[in-house]
Amino acid sequence: MSATEPTRYTPRAGSGPAATAIRRMTALARAELILLGRSRGALFAAVFVPLVLPLSVRTTAGELDLAEAGLTVGTVVLPAAIGFSLLFAVYSALVGVFVVRREELVLKRLRTGELRDAEILGGSAMPAVVTGLVQCLLLTVGCSVLLDLSAPAAPHLAVLGLLLGFVLCASLAAVTAGFTRTGESAQVTPMPLMLVSIAGSGMFVPLELLPDKVAAGCELLPLTPVITLVRGGWTGDLTAAEALTATAVAVAWSVLAVFAVRRWFRWEPRR
């Protein structure tokens, strides 16, 4: 190398824009995780409630004629348990996080720094998503042991359903937060979607046991494709057309939710 030739700068590995964004989101996620540990009510609702509610599904499933639909107690309880985790640990918990941080002007201050809007929402959602993921893994192991549930016949469908569920519930939480005025009302505004999902998404009563017209309407609910894919991952009875339809419905809801967040999410306190 010539003495007059300038030294070339070689970027360090992991120093690009994507790595920088991940570091910023991780730092925000750590702060949110600390705050979650300090809130006993939110911690109880997010961590313990989803682990207890499947017991009620176990009682209901024992009274249904599951053999007619080719199902077992395990293939009913596990998707329902995962659905509870998505609704309580991710959706409901994140509505409270987004609203409280907005009312405390945290979101407004974060927007004045280097964090982009997507990074703020993603970093804030990360602890809830990780909590939900850990719960789903524990519930899978518990159902496999206690309910004699065999290994999934189509694990890729179960993984796809779970990933779509995280994206969908986090996006819907941001949408709901946009229409929620206070931290107190954040305990109420998630209830309509949660009740509709619990009643009509196949969590308590599989869609195979419902009348055809009722089942056709329930298939369009936001959480139904997630439950369908997770259950189909274990039973292996889901056809390619049915899996594609469920995926399309979940993606459509996710795209609609992201559009609604961009249009109606509020970064400053509602007055």
Kinemage of the C-alpha trace (Angstrom):
@kinemage 1
@onewidth
@group {chain A} dominant
@subgroup {mainchain}
@vectorlist {calphas} color= white
{ca met a 1} P 0.000 0.000 0.000
{ca ser a 2} L 1.353 3.433 -0.922
{ca ala a 3} L 2.160 5.818 1.906
{ca thr a 4} L -0.105 8.397 0.306
{ca glu a 5} L -3.062 6.042 -0.210
{ca pro a 6} L -5.860 6.755 2.320
{ca thr a 7} L -6.892 4.019 4.710
{ca arg a 8} L -10.265 2.540 3.789
{ca tyr a 9} L -12.949 2.286 6.450
{ca thr a 10} L -14.442 -1.158 6.827
{ca pro a 11} L -17.794 -1.187 8.691
{ca arg a 12} L -17.911 -3.494 11.669
{ca ala a 13} L -20.224 -6.490 11.491
{ca gly a 14} L -23.569 -5.714 12.987
{ca ser a 15} L -23.170 -1.940 12.673
{ca gly a 16} L -25.680 -1.382 9.838
{ca pro a 17} L -29.060 0.346 10.076
{ca ala a 18} L -30.902 -2.918 10.780
{ca ala a 19} L -28.559 -3.839 13.652
{ca thr a 20} L -28.840 -0.334 15.075
{ca ala a 21} L -32.632 -0.489 14.966
{ca ile a 22} L -32.582 -3.867 16.731
{ca arg a 23} L -30.352 -2.490 19.481
{ca arg a 24} L -32.671 0.466 20.022
{ca met a 25} L -35.723 -1.785 20.153
{ca thr a 26} L -33.985 -4.184 22.547
{ca ala a 27} L -33.098 -1.337 24.897
{ca leu a 28} L -36.702 -0.152 24.884
{ca ala a 29} L -37.923 -3.712 25.426
{ca arg a 30} L -35.697 -4.083 28.509
{ca ala a 31} L -37.203 -0.937 30.004
{ca glu a 32} L -40.729 -2.204 29.288
{ca leu a 33} L -39.911 -5.559 30.868
{ca ile a 34} L -38.802 -3.825 34.075
{ca leu a 35} L -42.038 -1.816 34.157
{ca leu a 36} L -44.079 -4.979 33.581
{ca gly a 37} L -42.422 -6.630 36.576
{ca arg a 38} L -43.400 -3.666 38.765
{ca ser a 39} L -47.102 -3.829 37.807
{ca arg a 40} L -48.587 -6.701 39.806
{ca gly a 41} L -52.024 -6.473 38.215
{ca ala a 42} L -50.701 -6.484 34.652
{ca leu a 43} L -48.224 -9.233 35.489
{ca phe a 44} L -50.956 -11.444 36.969
{ca ala a 45} L -53.290 -10.935 34.002
{ca ala a 46} L -50.544 -11.536 31.460
{ca val a 47} L -48.736 -14.449 33.086
{ca phe a 48} L -51.102 -16.445 35.286
{ca val a 49} L -54.593 -16.006 33.823
{ca pro a 50} L -53.770 -17.689 30.470
{ca leu a 51} L -52.314 -20.649 32.344
{ca val a 52} L -55.487 -21.185 34.407
{ca leu a 53} L -58.257 -20.623 31.847
{ca pro a 54} L -57.512 -23.805 29.828
{ca leu a 55} L -58.863 -25.785 32.773
{ca ser a 56} L -62.356 -24.523 31.930
{ca val a 57} L -61.863 -25.603 28.310
{ca arg a 58} L -60.851 -29.061 29.548
{ca thr a 59} L -64.175 -29.351 31.382
{ca thr a 60} L -66.183 -28.183 28.370
{ca ala a 61} L -64.303 -30.410 25.940
{ca gly a 62} L -65.106 -33.461 28.038
{ca glu a 63} L -68.822 -32.850 27.416
{ca leu a 64} L -68.551 -32.547 23.620
{ca asp a 65} L -68.741 -35.295 21.020
{ca leu a 66} L -65.224 -34.693 19.737
{ca ala a 67} L -64.894 -38.049 18.005
{ca glu a 68} L -67.495 -36.924 15.462
{ca ala a 69} L -65.123 -34.142 14.351
{ca gly a 70} L -62.000 -36.305 14.569
{ca leu a 71} L -60.674 -34.362 17.545
{ca thr a 72} L -59.419 -35.203 21.011
{ca val a 73} L -59.420 -33.280 24.264
{ca gly a 74} L -55.780 -32.357 23.694
{ca thr a 75} L -56.347 -30.939 20.198
{ca val a 76} L -59.130 -28.757 21.625
{ca val a 77} L -57.447 -27.599 24.828
{ca leu a 78} L -54.009 -26.728 23.395
{ca pro a 79} L -55.188 -24.338 20.620
{ca ala a 80} L -57.561 -22.745 23.131
{ca ala a 81} L -54.722 -22.322 25.630
{ca ile a 82} L -52.577 -20.664 22.969
{ca gly a 83} L -55.523 -18.432 22.095
{ca phe a 84} L -55.877 -17.362 25.733
{ca ser a 85} L -52.173 -16.543 25.854
{ca leu a 86} L -52.431 -14.400 22.726
{ca leu a 87} L -55.489 -12.567 24.021
{ca phe a 88} L -54.326 -11.910 27.588
{ca ala a 89} L -50.514 -11.874 27.476
{ca val a 90} L -50.243 -10.041 24.151
{ca tyr a 91} L -53.412 -8.252 23.063
{ca ser a 92} L -54.916 -7.080 26.357
{ca ala a 93} L -51.557 -6.391 27.996
{ca leu a 94} L -50.339 -4.305 25.064
{ca val a 95} L -53.465 -2.172 24.979
{ca gly a 96} L -52.647 -1.100 28.534
{ca val a 97} L -48.961 -0.552 27.709
{ca phe a 98} L -49.651 1.652 24.697
{ca val a 99} L -52.325 3.718 26.456
{ca val a 100} L -50.421 4.259 29.702
{ca arg a 101} L -47.185 5.168 27.901
{ca arg a 102} L -49.112 7.611 25.715
{ca glu a 103} L -50.856 9.288 28.655
{ca glu a 104} L -47.532 9.584 30.503
{ca leu a 105} L -46.043 11.313 27.420
{ca val a 106} L -43.485 8.531 27.051
{ca leu a 107} L -44.392 7.867 23.418
{ca lys a 108} L -44.204 11.567 22.593
{ca arg a 109} L -40.721 11.875 24.109
{ca leu a 110} L -39.508 8.724 22.340
{ca arg a 111} L -40.565 10.158 18.981
{ca thr a 112} L -38.261 13.143 19.503
{ca gly a 113} L -35.225 10.845 19.604
{ca glu a 114} L -33.710 8.424 17.114
{ca leu a 115} L -36.411 5.780 17.431
{ca arg a 116} L -38.793 5.465 14.522
{ca asp a 117} L -42.506 4.880 15.024
{ca ala a 118} L -42.306 1.189 14.100
{ca glu a 119} L -39.349 0.721 16.466
{ca ile a 120} L -41.250 2.331 19.339
{ca leu a 121} L -44.254 0.069 18.852
{ca gly a 122} L -42.117 -3.013 18.223
{ca gly a 123} L -39.865 -2.435 21.222
{ca ser a 124} L -42.845 -1.788 23.482
{ca ala a 125} L -44.526 -4.978 22.262
{ca met a 126} L -41.478 -7.223 22.558
{ca pro a 127} L -41.814 -8.175 26.273
{ca ala a 128} L -45.477 -9.131 25.809
{ca val a 129} L -44.663 -11.200 22.719
{ca val a 130} L -41.817 -12.989 24.493
{ca thr a 131} L -44.082 -13.662 27.485
{ca gly a 132} L -46.717 -15.094 25.165
{ca leu a 133} L -44.154 -17.251 23.378
{ca val a 134} L -42.835 -18.711 26.643
{ca gln a 135} L -46.379 -19.419 27.780
{ca cys a 136} L -47.208 -21.176 24.517
{ca leu a 137} L -44.143 -23.396 24.857
{ca leu a 138} L -45.016 -24.262 28.470
{ca leu a 139} L -48.631 -24.956 27.543
{ca thr a 140} L -47.538 -27.203 24.688
{ca val a 141} L -45.335 -29.245 26.995
{ca gly a 142} L -48.037 -29.374 29.685
{ca cys a 143} L -50.764 -30.511 27.280
{ca ser a 144} L -48.455 -33.109 25.750
{ca val a 145} L -47.772 -34.616 29.160
{ca leu a 146} L -51.134 -34.231 30.903
{ca leu a 147} L -53.462 -34.852 27.957
{ca asp a 148} L -51.357 -37.426 26.121
{ca leu a 149} L -51.062 -35.158 23.103
{ca ser a 150} L -48.866 -36.553 20.350
{ca ala a 151} L -46.337 -34.595 18.306
{ca pro a 152} L -47.797 -32.252 15.673
{ca ala a 153} L -48.464 -33.863 12.312
{ca ala a 154} L -47.805 -30.602 10.452
{ca pro a 155} L -45.618 -28.454 12.727
{ca his a 156} L -45.122 -25.788 10.049
{ca leu a 157} L -48.824 -24.931 10.230
{ca ala a 158} L -48.688 -24.568 14.017
{ca val a 159} L -45.628 -22.300 13.793
{ca leu a 160} L -47.253 -20.235 11.036
{ca gly a 161} L -50.420 -19.835 13.078
{ca leu a 162} L -48.464 -18.765 16.148
{ca leu a 163} L -46.417 -16.173 14.251
{ca leu a 164} L -49.520 -14.744 12.597
{ca gly a 165} L -51.185 -14.632 16.011
{ca phe a 166} L -48.393 -12.534 17.524
{ca val a 167} L -48.401 -10.051 14.645
{ca leu a 168} L -52.184 -9.837 14.570
{ca cys a 169} L -52.694 -9.401 18.320
{ca ala a 170} L -49.936 -6.796 18.638
{ca ser a 171} L -51.374 -4.820 15.710
{ca leu a 172} L -54.938 -5.032 17.026
{ca ala a 173} L -53.705 -3.884 20.436
{ca ala a 174} L -52.275 -0.732 18.864
{ca val a 175} L -55.575 -0.157 17.033
{ca thr a 176} L -57.591 -0.571 20.224
{ca ala a 177} L -55.216 1.739 22.105
{ca gly a 178} L -55.930 4.446 19.559
{ca phe a 179} L -59.583 4.479 20.634
{ca thr a 180} L -58.900 4.122 24.366
{ca arg a 181} L -58.859 7.313 26.430
{ca thr a 182} L -57.308 6.336 29.763
{ca gly a 183} L -55.389 3.591 31.481
{ca glu a 184} L -58.518 2.653 33.426
{ca ser a 185} L -60.599 2.257 30.270
{ca ala a 186} L -57.823 0.097 28.791
{ca gln a 187} L -59.141 -2.663 31.033
{ca val a 188} L -62.520 -2.477 29.269
{ca thr a 189} L -61.927 -1.654 25.602
{ca pro a 190} L -60.207 -4.986 24.806
{ca met a 191} L -63.168 -6.976 26.152
{ca pro a 192} L -65.424 -6.980 23.030
{ca leu a 193} L -62.770 -8.547 20.799
{ca met a 194} L -61.711 -10.945 23.547
{ca leu a 195} L -65.251 -12.152 24.232
{ca val a 196} L -66.061 -12.538 20.538
{ca ser a 197} L -62.815 -14.436 19.963
{ca ile a 198} L -63.334 -16.756 22.932
{ca ala a 199} L -66.929 -17.512 21.925
{ca gly a 200} L -66.582 -17.754 18.162
{ca ser a 201} L -63.011 -18.624 17.201
{ca gly a 202} L -63.265 -22.315 18.028
{ca met a 203} L -61.565 -22.076 21.394
{ca phe a 204} L -64.356 -23.527 23.522
{ca val a 205} L -66.418 -25.193 20.799
{ca pro a 206} L -64.581 -26.273 17.619
{ca leu a 207} L -66.080 -24.895 14.423
{ca glu a 208} L -66.524 -28.465 13.171
{ca leu a 209} L -69.294 -28.913 15.749
{ca leu a 210} L -71.166 -25.716 14.840
{ca pro a 211} L -73.869 -25.349 12.161
{ca asp a 212} L -72.375 -24.661 8.744
{ca lys a 213} L -73.683 -21.087 8.433
{ca val a 214} L -72.514 -20.166 11.929
{ca ala a 215} L -69.105 -21.754 11.321
{ca ala a 216} L -68.737 -19.888 8.012
{ca gly a 217} L -69.273 -16.573 9.794
{ca cys a 218} L -66.921 -17.459 12.633
{ca glu a 219} L -64.165 -18.311 10.158
{ca leu a 220} L -63.878 -14.596 9.366
{ca leu a 221} L -63.114 -13.548 12.957
{ca pro a 222} L -59.547 -12.301 13.552
{ca leu a 223} L -58.374 -15.105 15.847
{ca thr a 224} L -60.140 -17.981 14.059
{ca pro a 225} L -57.420 -18.596 11.434
{ca val a 226} L -54.782 -18.731 14.180
{ca ile a 227} L -56.711 -21.392 16.108
{ca thr a 228} L -57.433 -23.247 12.862
{ca leu a 229} L -53.774 -23.367 11.837
{ca val a 230} L -52.543 -24.377 15.291
{ca arg a 231} L -55.160 -27.144 15.575
{ca gly a 232} L -54.482 -28.263 12.015
{ca gly a 233} L -50.800 -28.422 12.826
{ca trp a 234} L -51.502 -31.076 15.442
{ca thr a 235} L -54.257 -33.041 13.726
{ca gly a 236} L -52.803 -32.915 10.221
{ca asp a 237} L -56.348 -32.849 8.832
{ca leu a 238} L -56.130 -29.361 7.350
{ca thr a 239} L -56.079 -29.394 3.548
{ca ala a 240} L -53.860 -27.091 1.533
{ca ala a 241} L -56.878 -25.019 0.481
{ca glu a 242} L -58.087 -24.675 4.075
{ca ala a 243} L -54.614 -23.702 5.298
{ca leu a 244} L -54.275 -21.144 2.488
{ca thr a 245} L -57.698 -19.676 3.284
{ca ala a 246} L -56.915 -19.389 7.001
{ca thr a 247} L -53.561 -17.754 6.231
{ca ala a 248} L -55.203 -15.304 3.830
{ca val a 249} L -57.785 -14.276 6.442
{ca ala a 250} L -55.101 -13.730 9.090
{ca val a 251} L -52.906 -11.730 6.707
{ca ala a 252} L -55.888 -9.632 5.615
{ca trp a 253} L -56.716 -8.778 9.239
{ca ser a 254} L -53.052 -7.963 9.908
{ca val a 255} L -52.801 -5.653 6.893
{ca leu a 256} L -56.055 -3.957 7.883
{ca ala a 257} L -54.800 -3.536 11.459
{ca val a 258} L -51.478 -2.039 10.319
{ca phe a 259} L -53.353 0.416 8.095
{ca ala a 260} L -55.596 1.362 11.028
{ca val a 261} L -52.563 1.910 13.268
{ca arg a 262} L -50.972 4.226 10.722
{ca arg a 263} L -54.239 6.097 10.348
{ca trp a 264} L -55.639 6.307 13.886
{ca phe a 265} L -52.949 5.507 16.446
{ca arg a 266} L -52.448 8.450 18.819
{ca trp a 267} L -49.006 9.420 20.099
{ca glu a 268} L -50.178 12.168 22.437
{ca pro a 269} L -52.733 12.108 25.287
{ca arg a 270} L -56.391 12.298 24.303
{ca arg a 271} L -58.072 15.439 25.552
